[in-house]
Amino acid sequence: HNMARPTPNWWTVAVVAALSTYTEALDNGLAITPPMGFRTWNQFGIDVNQTMMEQIFAVMADKSRMVNGTYTSLIEVGYTHAGIDDGWQLCNSGPGGEGFHNSSGFPIIDTSKFPDVRAMTLKAKALGVSPGWYANNCHCGDHTATCEGTATCYRGDVQATVDFGFTSLKVDSCGAQKNLTEYTELFNATGIPVLIENCHQGTSKLAPDGTIDCPMNLFRSSADIRPTYGSILANLLTVDQFNAAGLTGPGCWACRFLARCLPEPTTPRALFPSMNTIAIEYDCDSSRP
């Protein structure tokens, strides 16, 4: 059949043009628009468990709140990601009673907190939530011989992410795995799209040939948020330098750290334009499972 080829609209052209400027990028087609969702750290720290996460998934899918007169879930307005931060690992469980990776580099879960991670991610996906987790942990950071100076724990982290069914990974800076390109190449090799969030391992950069070096989908541009409007505004302003330099865009976003608990029930929407923002506002007292 001969069919007329549709003429791409300006937005499609802009996205293709933007993506074509990136090199050393994740070949996953994700984060064409800024991902939005929730991560546990600011409210719960390492006090996380599977029951809590499954309740968070359910809250995100809940349609008891009205938006413009229609019962609507957080998922339906774009908040589709929910990630475990630090605290899932079983500290001092690796070889010699150190670290939290086994001798093959596979991360060891604290099953008293997360008894069935695969079942948890399946539950998230059934509700329309994209489940994520966290690597290169700061709580009992792993600097054992298994991980330090080798690719073993990179491979183990990537394999665990795929095996458990996570769709995103936040990489922090407290263990031995600080090479985002290493993660990128391993994830690309799996052929499975996994969104990569870079926490403290640098930002996108202009390469000598004029392309953008960005081996991640998100990179952190601000400090941890605090429950004050001053902190929110300060974090909002941290992306300006990357916008001005053309170093943030589809597939590679400067991320203002905005997951937070506010002292008041509402926030002016004007603070949160669609660009470069990951944020959920919630009531501190009623949101904890």
Secondary structure, DSSP 8 states (H G I E B T S, - for coil): ---------HHHHHHHHHHHTEES--SS---SS--EEEESHHHHTT---HHHHHHHHHHHH---EEETTEEE-TGGGTEEEEE--S--B-TT-SGGG-SSB-TTS-B-B-TTT-S-HHHHHHHHHHHT-EEEEEES-STT---STTTTTSSHHHHHHHHHHHHHT-SEEEE-SSSS---HHHHHHHHHHHT---EEEESSS---EE-TTS-EE--SSEEE-S----SSHHHHHHHHGGGHHHHHTT--BTTBEEEEE-----SSS---GGG--STTEE-----HHHH--
